[in-house]
């Protein structure tokens, strides 16, 4: 529970209605308490950190000025919403964030009426808020709609699609301008530093405060905006703005632009929001904030403090030191540099996930072969396709959940043209604490149905390295899909050896049932196989399957069990069943995989156990189908 002695104001705020009981002059003090409480709680629990510290003042101002939840507030990206959650009924449970049955790390409609739109992927807020504004206006409802887009989300193409639509609605025959406020929270960061032309444009805007001050002062002096002097100055203003201020860009899209203003100046923030709240039509407020604001270590290391494990606020994060087992992300990052040294055709691409996808070392050692395209997954995939057309060998490093956003490009621009692109897909399968929005549960299903694709899933670290080399050497589109975190600890070899395409590996001979395991599930399958005396196969390739081996095993086994950390529907196991059916082989097949449901946030281990994909769960499912296997046998867990 919150300490009322340390937080005398915040302890009286359970929901925004309580906040609105305070006078305006106390809001800066409330913001200070909220910032201190956020630091204390995230230090205890871990979680996203810097982004929330950057929107403290904005969060307080919005919930004080607007009648939330009746007025609609849409956040983008979702990891900046911890302060919002604290002010909207989750203050005393925020320390459970990301934990099983605890507070979700992103806005979640079923968690709170204040979370008006579920957010995990970025650049969606303007589209969603525009949809809300249109629906409300059609119903004659004058509630306000505000979208807060930050942490690099404006670099996503979907944001500009929404701006183009919303700003142009008044130009359509019979069109009505939507009453929508977009707040651009500009902190020059996503996880890494923002990149690209949009970032340079916003940088010029943030450096033009003097010109904005002249502009606003001129309005007061000129008076009536319809008068001749004001009309003349308006035309002159458009000329110099076009030369000097990129704010013209937003206004040409149809949004009235205000800013940039200091997003940590409560007085300036409230003044702008009060004015904009009373205006009709599409508005855009540009605020400048600092990621990690108010915690010196986070301000100085905005990448490192983007998301944190529990730490001592007085000391900050401290390296535990000592050698650690490499994660699959580490394996990929080292392989990428090694292959780049061996083959100058290699080019590395990431959609704003340099740290998460393991490209930090590559970006430093091969800066001219490294391409961060910002939060633009569709562009990342088609960019790779274009590179491949001219003889380069692009490697797209991307999370499974984010590849979903580039799926049309994978199919249309890469696979149909059979282009030579390697997809290094991180966070495949169960991811855990970030919840359903970040889960990689669908990729084997949506990849194996695409013609021309080779799809691989490694059982361990060394196999991951070999599969990456295999995919790179393969002439055509290939994907290596690996999980979050570490593997079983198999030692890595320094070479760039490959595997034969479409060949599985028998890890254990036994019977009468064969366990056909894919990727991260091999280790648990081996435990069960040893306990029950079963055949265990590391399938390695989801596509193409090892047809010869599958048919040979089918001839001498009573049944198959397919095991994957992907949804059962259309997954790797479905491929085995399809192969058997095509060959006219009738054999009982038990498909074990993730449920036909979106799993909530919990640890990866907890979610696998819930799905019955730990050793105990697999064994229980096998024995339920073939009870006789348990006679005179040990158990995988006992």
C-alpha positions as CSV (number, residue, x, y, z in Angstrom):
1,X,0.0,0.0,0.0
2,X,1.1,3.6,-0.7
3,X,2.6,5.5,2.2
4,X,0.5,8.6,2.8
5,X,3.4,10.3,4.7
6,X,5.7,10.1,1.7
7,X,2.9,10.6,-0.9
8,X,0.3,12.9,0.8
9,X,-1.5,13.8,-2.5
10,X,-1.1,10.7,-4.5
11,X,-2.4,8.5,-1.7
12,X,-5.7,10.4,-2.0
13,X,-5.9,9.7,-5.8
14,X,-7.4,6.3,-6.7
15,X,-9.1,7.4,-9.9
16,X,-9.0,10.6,-12.0
17,X,-12.1,12.0,-10.4
18,X,-10.1,12.3,-7.2
19,X,-7.3,14.0,-9.1
20,X,-9.8,16.6,-10.4
21,X,-10.6,17.6,-6.8
22,X,-7.2,19.2,-6.5
23,X,-6.6,22.8,-7.6
24,X,-4.4,23.5,-10.6
25,X,-1.5,24.9,-8.6
26,X,-1.0,21.5,-6.8
27,X,-0.6,19.6,-10.1
28,X,3.2,20.0,-10.2
29,X,3.5,18.6,-6.7
30,X,1.3,15.7,-7.7
31,X,3.5,15.1,-10.7
32,X,6.6,15.0,-8.4
33,X,4.9,12.4,-6.2
34,X,3.8,10.3,-9.1
35,X,7.3,10.3,-10.5
36,X,8.8,9.3,-7.2
37,X,6.2,6.5,-6.7
38,X,6.8,5.2,-10.3
39,X,10.6,5.0,-9.6
40,X,10.0,3.2,-6.3
41,X,7.5,0.7,-7.7
42,X,9.3,-0.2,-11.0
43,X,12.5,-0.6,-9.1
44,X,10.7,-3.2,-7.0
45,X,9.0,-5.1,-9.8
46,X,11.0,-4.4,-12.9
47,X,9.3,-3.4,-16.2
48,X,9.2,-0.5,-18.6
49,X,10.8,2.5,-17.0
50,X,12.1,5.5,-19.0
51,X,9.1,6.1,-21.2
52,X,6.7,6.5,-18.2
53,X,9.0,8.9,-16.5
54,X,8.9,11.1,-19.6
55,X,5.1,11.5,-19.6
56,X,4.4,12.2,-15.9
57,X,3.3,15.8,-16.4
58,X,1.3,15.0,-19.5
59,X,-0.5,12.1,-17.8
60,X,-1.5,14.3,-14.8
61,X,-2.6,17.2,-17.1
62,X,-4.7,15.0,-19.3
63,X,-6.6,13.2,-16.5
64,X,-7.1,16.5,-14.7
65,X,-8.4,18.4,-17.6
66,X,-10.4,15.7,-19.5
67,X,-13.3,13.8,-18.1
68,X,-11.8,10.4,-18.4
69,X,-13.0,7.7,-19.0
70,X,-16.0,9.4,-20.7
71,X,-13.5,11.3,-22.8
72,X,-11.4,8.8,-24.7
73,X,-7.6,8.7,-24.2
74,X,-5.6,6.4,-26.5
75,X,-1.9,5.8,-25.7
76,X,0.8,4.8,-28.2
77,X,3.2,3.1,-27.5
78,X,1.7,1.2,-24.6
79,X,4.9,1.1,-22.4
80,X,4.5,4.8,-21.5
81,X,1.3,4.1,-19.6
82,X,2.5,3.1,-16.2
83,X,1.7,6.6,-14.8
84,X,-1.7,6.3,-16.4
85,X,-2.3,3.0,-14.7
86,X,-1.3,4.4,-11.3
87,X,-3.9,7.2,-11.7
88,X,-6.7,5.0,-12.9
89,X,-7.3,2.5,-10.2
90,X,-4.1,0.4,-10.3
91,X,-1.9,2.4,-8.0
92,X,-1.6,-0.2,-5.3
93,X,-1.1,-3.1,-7.7
94,X,1.3,-1.6,-10.1
95,X,4.2,-3.5,-8.4
96,X,2.6,-6.7,-10.0
97,X,3.1,-5.4,-13.5
98,X,4.1,-8.2,-16.0
99,X,3.5,-10.9,-13.4
100,X,1.0,-13.7,-13.6
101,X,-2.5,-12.3,-12.7
102,X,-0.9,-8.9,-12.2
103,X,-1.2,-5.6,-14.0
104,X,-0.7,-5.8,-17.7
105,X,2.4,-4.0,-19.1
106,X,0.3,-2.3,-21.8
107,X,-3.2,-0.8,-22.0
108,X,-5.8,-3.6,-22.0
109,X,-9.5,-3.0,-22.4
110,X,-10.6,-5.8,-20.2
111,X,-8.4,-4.6,-17.4
112,X,-9.8,-1.1,-17.1
113,X,-12.4,1.2,-18.6
114,X,-9.7,3.8,-18.7
115,X,-7.7,1.7,-21.2
116,X,-9.8,2.6,-24.2
117,X,-7.8,0.7,-26.7
118,X,-5.4,-2.3,-26.4
119,X,-1.9,-1.3,-27.4
120,X,1.2,-3.4,-27.8
121,X,2.4,-2.7,-31.4
122,X,3.1,0.9,-32.1
123,X,1.7,3.6,-34.5
124,X,-1.9,2.5,-34.0
125,X,-3.3,5.3,-31.8
126,X,-4.2,7.9,-34.4
127,X,-6.2,5.3,-36.5
128,X,-8.0,4.0,-33.4
129,X,-8.7,7.5,-32.0
130,X,-9.9,8.7,-35.4
131,X,-12.3,5.7,-35.5
132,X,-13.6,6.7,-32.1
133,X,-14.0,10.3,-33.0
134,X,-16.0,9.4,-36.2
135,X,-18.3,7.0,-34.3
136,X,-18.9,9.5,-31.5
137,X,-19.7,12.4,-33.9
138,X,-22.1,10.2,-35.9
139,X,-23.9,9.5,-32.7
140,X,-24.1,13.2,-31.8
141,X,-21.8,12.6,-28.8
142,X,-19.5,15.5,-28.0
143,X,-17.0,13.6,-25.9
144,X,-13.4,14.4,-26.5
145,X,-10.9,12.0,-28.1
146,X,-7.1,12.3,-27.6
147,X,-4.3,10.2,-29.0
148,X,-0.9,10.3,-27.4
149,X,1.7,9.0,-29.8
150,X,5.3,8.8,-28.6
151,X,8.5,6.8,-28.3
152,X,9.2,6.7,-32.0
153,X,5.7,5.5,-33.0
154,X,5.3,8.5,-35.4
155,X,7.9,6.9,-37.6
156,X,5.5,4.0,-38.4
157,X,3.8,4.4,-41.7
158,X,0.4,3.6,-40.3
159,X,0.5,6.8,-38.3
160,X,0.8,8.8,-41.5
161,X,-2.0,6.9,-43.1
162,X,-4.2,8.0,-40.3
163,X,-3.0,11.6,-40.4
164,X,-3.7,11.7,-44.1
165,X,-7.2,10.3,-43.7
166,X,-8.2,12.3,-40.7
167,X,-6.8,15.6,-42.0
168,X,-8.5,15.2,-45.3
169,X,-12.0,14.3,-44.3
170,X,-13.3,17.8,-44.5
171,X,-12.3,18.0,-48.1
172,X,-14.6,15.1,-49.1
173,X,-18.1,15.7,-50.5
174,X,-20.3,16.0,-47.5
175,X,-17.3,15.3,-45.3
176,X,-17.1,16.4,-41.7
177,X,-13.8,17.2,-39.9
178,X,-13.2,14.8,-37.0
179,X,-12.8,16.4,-33.6
180,X,-9.5,14.8,-32.6
181,X,-6.4,15.9,-30.7
182,X,-3.2,14.1,-31.5
183,X,-0.4,14.7,-29.0
184,X,3.0,14.0,-30.5
185,X,5.2,13.1,-27.5
186,X,8.6,13.7,-29.0
187,X,11.6,12.4,-27.0
188,X,13.8,11.5,-30.0
189,X,13.8,7.8,-28.8
190,X,12.0,4.6,-29.4
191,X,14.2,1.9,-27.6
192,X,17.2,3.2,-29.5
193,X,17.6,6.7,-30.9
194,X,15.0,7.5,-33.5
195,X,16.3,7.5,-37.1
196,X,15.3,8.8,-40.5
197,X,13.8,11.8,-42.2
198,X,10.8,12.2,-39.9
199,X,13.2,12.4,-36.9
200,X,15.3,15.1,-38.6
201,X,12.1,17.0,-39.4
202,X,10.9,16.9,-35.8
203,X,14.4,18.0,-34.7
204,X,14.1,21.1,-36.9
205,X,10.7,21.8,-35.3
206,X,12.0,21.5,-31.8
207,X,14.8,23.9,-32.7
208,X,12.4,26.5,-33.9
209,X,10.8,27.7,-30.6
210,X,11.8,31.3,-31.2
211,X,10.0,31.4,-34.5
212,X,6.9,29.8,-32.9
213,X,7.1,32.4,-30.2
214,X,7.2,35.2,-32.8
215,X,4.2,33.6,-34.6
216,X,2.1,33.4,-31.4
217,X,3.0,36.9,-30.4
218,X,2.1,38.2,-33.8
219,X,-1.4,36.7,-33.5
220,X,-2.0,38.8,-30.4
221,X,-0.8,42.0,-32.0
222,X,-2.7,41.6,-35.3
223,X,-6.1,40.8,-33.6
224,X,-8.9,39.8,-35.9
225,X,-7.7,36.9,-38.0
226,X,-10.1,37.9,-40.8
227,X,-8.7,41.4,-41.0
228,X,-6.4,42.5,-44.0
229,X,-3.2,42.7,-41.9
230,X,-3.8,39.2,-40.5
231,X,-4.6,37.8,-43.9
232,X,-1.4,39.2,-45.4
233,X,0.7,38.0,-42.5
234,X,-0.9,34.6,-42.8
235,X,0.2,34.3,-46.4
236,X,3.7,35.5,-45.5
237,X,3.7,33.0,-42.6
238,X,3.0,30.1,-44.9
239,X,5.9,31.1,-47.1
240,X,8.5,31.2,-44.4
241,X,7.1,28.2,-42.6
242,X,7.5,26.2,-45.7
243,X,11.1,27.2,-45.9
244,X,12.0,27.0,-42.2
245,X,9.4,25.0,-40.2
246,X,8.3,21.5,-41.1
247,X,5.1,22.1,-39.1
248,X,3.7,22.9,-42.6
249,X,3.8,19.2,-43.2
250,X,1.2,18.5,-40.6
251,X,-0.9,21.5,-41.6
252,X,-0.8,20.5,-45.2
253,X,-2.2,17.1,-44.1
254,X,-5.1,19.0,-42.5
255,X,-4.1,19.1,-38.8
256,X,-3.8,22.5,-37.1
257,X,-0.3,22.3,-35.6
258,X,0.6,23.8,-32.1
259,X,4.1,23.6,-30.7
260,X,6.6,22.6,-29.9
261,X,6.2,23.1,-26.2
262,X,8.1,21.8,-23.2
263,X,6.2,18.7,-22.1
264,X,7.6,19.0,-18.5
265,X,6.3,22.5,-18.0
266,X,2.9,21.9,-16.4
267,X,1.8,25.5,-16.9
268,X,2.6,25.6,-20.6
269,X,1.1,22.1,-21.1
270,X,-2.2,23.0,-19.4
271,X,-2.4,26.3,-21.2
272,X,-2.0,24.6,-24.6
273,X,-4.4,21.8,-23.7
274,X,-7.1,24.1,-22.4
275,X,-7.0,26.0,-25.7
276,X,-7.0,22.9,-27.9
277,X,-9.8,21.3,-25.9
278,X,-12.2,24.0,-27.1
279,X,-11.3,23.8,-30.7
280,X,-13.1,21.8,-33.4
281,X,-11.5,19.7,-36.1
282,X,-8.2,17.8,-36.2
283,X,-5.5,19.2,-34.0
284,X,-1.9,18.2,-33.4
285,X,0.1,19.3,-30.3
286,X,3.8,18.7,-30.4
287,X,5.5,18.4,-27.0
288,X,9.2,17.8,-26.3
289,X,10.0,15.4,-23.4
290,X,12.9,13.6,-22.0
291,X,12.8,9.8,-21.6
292,X,13.7,8.9,-18.1
293,X,12.9,12.5,-16.8
294,X,13.6,12.9,-13.1
295,X,15.8,9.9,-12.6
296,X,19.4,11.0,-13.5
297,X,20.7,7.6,-14.4
298,X,17.8,6.9,-16.7
299,X,18.2,10.3,-18.4
300,X,21.9,9.5,-18.9
301,X,21.2,6.0,-20.2
302,X,17.9,6.1,-22.0
303,X,18.5,2.8,-23.8
304,X,19.6,0.9,-20.8
305,X,16.7,2.1,-18.7
306,X,14.0,1.6,-21.3
307,X,13.1,-1.6,-19.4
308,X,14.6,-2.8,-16.2
309,X,14.9,-5.7,-13.8
310,X,14.4,-4.9,-10.1
311,X,17.1,-2.5,-8.8
312,X,18.0,-0.2,-5.9
313,X,16.9,3.3,-6.9
314,X,19.7,4.8,-4.8
315,X,22.3,2.7,-6.7
316,X,20.8,2.1,-10.1
317,X,21.2,-1.0,-12.1
318,X,24.3,-2.9,-11.3
319,X,25.9,-5.6,-13.5
320,X,25.9,-9.0,-11.9
321,X,29.2,-9.8,-13.5
322,X,30.5,-13.2,-14.4
323,X,30.1,-15.3,-17.5
324,X,26.5,-15.8,-18.6
325,X,25.0,-18.3,-20.9
326,X,24.4,-16.7,-24.3
327,X,20.8,-16.1,-25.3
328,X,19.5,-17.0,-28.7
329,X,19.6,-13.2,-29.5
330,X,23.3,-13.2,-28.6
331,X,23.9,-16.3,-30.8
332,X,22.3,-14.4,-33.7
333,X,24.3,-11.2,-33.1
334,X,27.6,-13.0,-33.1
335,X,26.7,-15.1,-36.1
336,X,25.7,-12.0,-38.0
337,X,29.1,-10.4,-37.5
338,X,30.9,-13.6,-38.3
339,X,29.0,-14.1,-41.5
340,X,29.4,-10.5,-42.5
341,X,33.2,-10.9,-42.2
342,X,32.9,-14.0,-44.5
343,X,30.5,-12.6,-47.1
344,X,30.4,-8.9,-48.1
345,X,26.9,-9.4,-49.6
346,X,25.4,-9.5,-46.2
347,X,23.3,-6.5,-45.2
348,X,21.5,-6.3,-41.8
349,X,18.0,-4.7,-41.4
350,X,16.0,-4.0,-38.2
351,X,12.8,-2.1,-37.7
352,X,13.9,-0.1,-34.6
353,X,15.0,-3.2,-32.6
354,X,18.8,-2.9,-32.6
355,X,19.1,-3.9,-28.9
356,X,16.2,-6.4,-28.8
357,X,17.3,-8.3,-31.9
358,X,21.0,-8.3,-31.1
359,X,22.4,-6.0,-33.7
360,X,24.4,-3.6,-31.4
361,X,27.8,-5.2,-32.3
362,X,26.9,-5.4,-36.0
363,X,25.9,-1.8,-36.1
364,X,29.2,-0.7,-34.7
365,X,31.5,-3.1,-36.7
366,X,29.6,-2.7,-40.0
367,X,27.8,0.7,-39.9
368,X,27.5,0.9,-43.7
369,X,25.9,-2.5,-43.9
370,X,23.4,-1.8,-41.0
371,X,20.0,-0.4,-41.7
372,X,17.6,0.7,-39.0
373,X,14.4,1.6,-40.8
374,X,12.5,2.9,-37.7
375,X,9.2,1.4,-36.7
376,X,8.4,0.3,-40.3
377,X,8.1,-3.5,-40.6
378,X,6.5,-3.4,-44.0
379,X,9.2,-1.2,-45.4
380,X,11.9,-3.4,-43.8
381,X,10.7,-6.5,-45.6
382,X,10.3,-4.8,-49.0
383,X,13.6,-3.0,-48.6
384,X,15.2,-6.4,-48.2
385,X,13.4,-7.6,-51.3
386,X,14.8,-4.7,-53.3
387,X,18.3,-5.4,-52.0
388,X,18.0,-9.0,-53.0
389,X,17.0,-8.0,-56.5
390,X,20.4,-6.5,-57.0
391,X,22.5,-9.3,-55.6
392,X,22.8,-8.4,-52.0
393,X,22.0,-10.9,-49.2
394,X,19.8,-9.1,-46.7
395,X,19.1,-10.5,-43.2
396,X,15.9,-9.1,-41.6
397,X,16.2,-9.3,-37.8
398,X,12.7,-9.1,-36.4
399,X,10.5,-10.2,-33.6
400,X,7.8,-12.8,-34.5
401,X,5.0,-10.6,-33.4
402,X,6.3,-7.7,-35.5
403,X,6.8,-9.8,-38.6
404,X,3.0,-10.1,-38.6
405,X,2.9,-6.5,-39.6
406,X,5.0,-7.2,-42.7
407,X,3.2,-10.4,-43.7
408,X,1.8,-9.1,-47.0
409,X,5.3,-7.9,-48.0
410,X,6.8,-11.3,-47.0
411,X,4.3,-13.0,-49.3
412,X,3.9,-10.5,-52.1
413,X,7.3,-9.0,-52.4
414,X,9.7,-11.8,-51.2
415,X,8.1,-15.2,-51.6
416,X,6.2,-14.8,-54.8
417,X,9.4,-13.5,-56.4
418,X,11.4,-16.2,-54.7
419,X,14.0,-13.6,-53.5
420,X,17.0,-14.4,-51.5
421,X,16.1,-13.0,-48.0
422,X,16.8,-14.5,-44.6
423,X,14.4,-13.7,-41.8
424,X,16.0,-14.1,-38.3
425,X,12.8,-14.3,-36.2
426,X,13.4,-13.7,-32.5
427,X,10.8,-14.2,-29.7
428,X,9.2,-17.1,-31.5
429,X,6.6,-19.1,-29.4
430,X,5.8,-18.1,-25.9
431,X,7.3,-14.8,-24.9
432,X,5.8,-14.3,-21.4
433,X,5.7,-11.1,-19.4
434,X,4.7,-8.8,-22.3
435,X,1.5,-10.7,-22.9
436,X,-0.5,-11.5,-25.9
437,X,0.5,-8.5,-28.0
438,X,4.1,-9.7,-28.1
439,X,3.6,-13.4,-28.2
440,X,5.2,-15.3,-31.2
441,X,2.6,-18.0,-31.1
442,X,1.4,-17.8,-34.7
443,X,4.5,-17.7,-36.9
444,X,4.9,-21.4,-37.8
445,X,1.3,-21.4,-39.0
446,X,1.6,-18.2,-41.1
447,X,5.0,-19.1,-42.5
448,X,4.6,-22.8,-43.4
449,X,1.7,-22.0,-45.7
450,X,3.8,-19.7,-47.9
451,X,5.3,-21.3,-51.0
452,X,9.0,-21.1,-51.6
453,X,9.7,-20.6,-47.9
454,X,12.2,-22.7,-45.9
455,X,11.3,-22.6,-42.2
456,X,13.6,-23.8,-39.4
457,X,13.4,-24.0,-35.6
458,X,16.5,-24.8,-33.6
459,X,16.6,-27.1,-30.6
460,X,19.7,-25.4,-29.1
461,X,22.2,-22.6,-29.5
462,X,24.7,-24.4,-31.8
463,X,21.8,-25.6,-34.1
464,X,20.6,-22.0,-34.3
465,X,23.9,-20.9,-35.6
466,X,24.0,-23.6,-38.2
467,X,20.5,-22.9,-39.3
468,X,21.3,-19.2,-39.7
469,X,24.2,-20.2,-42.0
470,X,21.9,-22.7,-43.8
471,X,19.3,-20.0,-44.4
472,X,21.9,-17.6,-45.6
473,X,23.4,-20.0,-48.0
474,X,20.0,-21.1,-49.3
475,X,19.0,-19.4,-52.5
476,X,15.5,-18.1,-51.8
477,X,13.4,-17.0,-48.8
478,X,14.3,-18.7,-45.5
479,X,13.3,-18.1,-41.9
480,X,15.0,-19.2,-38.6
481,X,12.6,-18.9,-35.7
482,X,14.0,-19.0,-32.2
483,X,12.7,-18.3,-28.7
484,X,13.3,-15.6,-26.2
485,X,16.0,-16.2,-23.6
486,X,18.6,-19.0,-23.4
487,X,18.7,-22.5,-24.7
488,X,19.9,-25.7,-23.1
489,X,23.5,-24.6,-23.1
490,X,25.0,-26.4,-26.0
491,X,28.6,-25.1,-26.7
492,X,29.0,-23.0,-29.8
493,X,31.5,-23.8,-32.5
494,X,33.2,-21.0,-34.4
495,X,32.5,-22.1,-37.9
496,X,29.7,-21.3,-40.3
497,X,28.6,-24.8,-41.0
498,X,25.2,-25.6,-42.6
499,X,22.6,-28.4,-42.2
500,X,21.1,-30.4,-45.1
501,X,17.8,-28.8,-46.0
502,X,14.8,-30.7,-44.8
503,X,16.6,-33.3,-42.7
504,X,15.5,-34.1,-39.2
505,X,17.6,-35.7,-36.4
506,X,16.6,-38.8,-34.4
507,X,17.7,-38.0,-30.8
508,X,16.5,-41.2,-29.2
509,X,15.4,-44.6,-30.6
510,X,12.5,-46.2,-28.8
511,X,8.8,-47.1,-29.2
512,X,6.0,-47.7,-29.6
513,X,5.2,-43.9,-29.9
514,X,7.5,-41.3,-31.6
515,X,7.7,-37.8,-30.2
516,X,8.2,-35.3,-33.1
517,X,9.4,-32.1,-31.5
518,X,10.1,-28.8,-33.1
519,X,12.5,-26.2,-31.8
520,X,12.5,-25.3,-28.2
521,X,10.3,-28.3,-27.4
522,X,13.0,-30.8,-28.0
523,X,14.5,-30.6,-24.6
524,X,11.2,-31.4,-22.8
525,X,10.5,-34.1,-25.4
526,X,13.8,-35.8,-24.6
527,X,12.9,-35.9,-20.9
528,X,9.6,-37.5,-21.6
529,X,11.1,-39.9,-24.2
530,X,13.7,-41.1,-21.7
531,X,11.1,-41.6,-19.0
532,X,8.6,-43.5,-21.2
533,X,11.1,-45.2,-23.5
534,X,9.9,-43.4,-26.6
535,X,11.5,-42.4,-29.9
536,X,12.4,-38.7,-29.9
537,X,13.0,-36.7,-33.1
538,X,14.4,-33.2,-33.4
539,X,12.4,-32.2,-36.5
540,X,14.5,-29.1,-37.2
541,X,12.6,-28.1,-40.4
542,X,9.0,-27.1,-40.3
543,X,9.2,-26.7,-44.0
544,X,10.2,-28.8,-45.8
545,X,9.5,-31.7,-43.5
546,X,11.7,-34.7,-43.6
547,X,9.3,-36.8,-45.6
548,X,11.5,-39.9,-45.8
549,X,12.1,-40.1,-42.0
550,X,8.4,-39.4,-41.1
551,X,7.2,-42.2,-43.4
552,X,9.9,-44.6,-42.1
553,X,8.9,-43.8,-38.5
554,X,5.2,-44.2,-39.3
555,X,5.8,-47.7,-40.6
556,X,7.2,-48.9,-37.2
557,X,5.3,-46.9,-34.6
558,X,1.8,-47.0,-33.3
559,X,1.4,-43.3,-33.1
560,X,3.0,-39.9,-33.3
561,X,3.0,-36.9,-30.9
562,X,3.9,-33.6,-32.5
563,X,5.1,-31.0,-30.0
564,X,5.6,-27.3,-30.8
565,X,5.4,-23.9,-29.0
566,X,3.1,-22.5,-31.7
567,X,-0.7,-22.7,-31.9
568,X,-1.8,-26.2,-32.9
569,X,-4.1,-24.7,-35.7
570,X,-2.1,-24.9,-38.9
571,X,1.2,-25.3,-37.1
572,X,4.1,-27.7,-37.6
573,X,2.1,-30.7,-36.4
574,X,-0.5,-30.0,-39.0
575,X,2.2,-30.3,-41.6
576,X,3.0,-33.8,-40.3
577,X,-0.7,-34.8,-40.4
578,X,-1.0,-33.4,-44.0
579,X,2.0,-35.4,-45.1
580,X,0.6,-38.6,-43.7
581,X,-2.8,-38.0,-45.3
582,X,-1.2,-37.3,-48.6
583,X,0.7,-40.6,-48.5
584,X,-2.4,-42.5,-47.4
585,X,-0.9,-43.4,-44.0
586,X,-3.4,-43.9,-41.2
587,X,-1.8,-43.3,-37.9
588,X,-3.0,-41.8,-34.6
589,X,-1.4,-38.4,-34.1
590,X,-1.6,-36.3,-30.9
591,X,-0.9,-32.6,-31.6
592,X,0.5,-30.7,-28.6
593,X,1.0,-27.0,-28.9
594,X,-0.3,-23.7,-27.7
595,X,-4.1,-23.2,-27.2
596,X,-6.5,-21.6,-29.5
597,X,-6.6,-18.5,-27.3
598,X,-4.6,-15.5,-26.5
599,X,-2.5,-16.1,-23.4
600,X,-2.1,-13.4,-20.8
601,X,1.2,-12.2,-19.3
602,X,3.2,-14.5,-17.1
603,X,6.7,-16.0,-17.2
604,X,7.5,-18.1,-20.2
605,X,7.8,-21.2,-17.9
606,X,4.4,-20.5,-16.4
607,X,2.7,-20.2,-19.8
608,X,4.3,-23.3,-21.2
609,X,3.1,-25.2,-18.1
610,X,-0.4,-23.8,-18.5
611,X,-0.4,-25.1,-22.1
612,X,0.8,-28.5,-21.0
613,X,4.1,-28.0,-22.8
614,X,6.5,-28.6,-19.9
615,X,7.8,-32.2,-19.4
616,X,5.1,-33.0,-16.9
617,X,2.4,-31.7,-19.1
618,X,3.7,-33.5,-22.2
619,X,4.0,-36.8,-20.3
620,X,0.4,-36.5,-18.9
621,X,-1.0,-35.9,-22.4
622,X,0.9,-38.8,-23.9
623,X,-0.2,-41.2,-21.1
624,X,-3.8,-40.0,-21.4
625,X,-3.8,-41.0,-25.1
626,X,-1.7,-44.2,-24.5
627,X,-2.2,-45.3,-20.9
628,X,-0.2,-48.5,-21.3
629,X,3.0,-46.5,-21.8
630,X,3.1,-45.7,-18.1
631,X,3.3,-49.3,-16.9
632,X,6.7,-50.2,-15.3
633,X,8.1,-46.8,-16.4
634,X,9.5,-43.9,-14.5
635,X,8.1,-40.4,-15.0
636,X,9.7,-37.3,-16.5
637,X,9.2,-35.4,-13.3
638,X,9.6,-38.0,-10.6
